Amino acid sequence: MLLLLSVCLIAQPATCHDEQVQVSAGMSNPFLCLRNSQSVLAQWSEEHPEFHVERWRCAAGAGPAKKP
């Protein structure tokens, strides 16, 4: 599962972008992803203090495609 985040700079709220965070393979169920995503969001926020998470959601997927 992927956790899809829409994040904005705290200093410039109009400057936003999307992030994808791979969550544990054990969270293949969307309900489990939603239930357990708070800890992932807290960790991401702690690692990126200059950003504010505006929106987030869980989505099925293995992650971004890798370039050959």
Secondary structure, 3 states (H helix, E strand, C coil): CEEEEEEEECCCCCCEEEEEEECCCCCCCHHHHHHHHHHHHHHHHHHCCCEEEEEEEEECCCCCCCCC
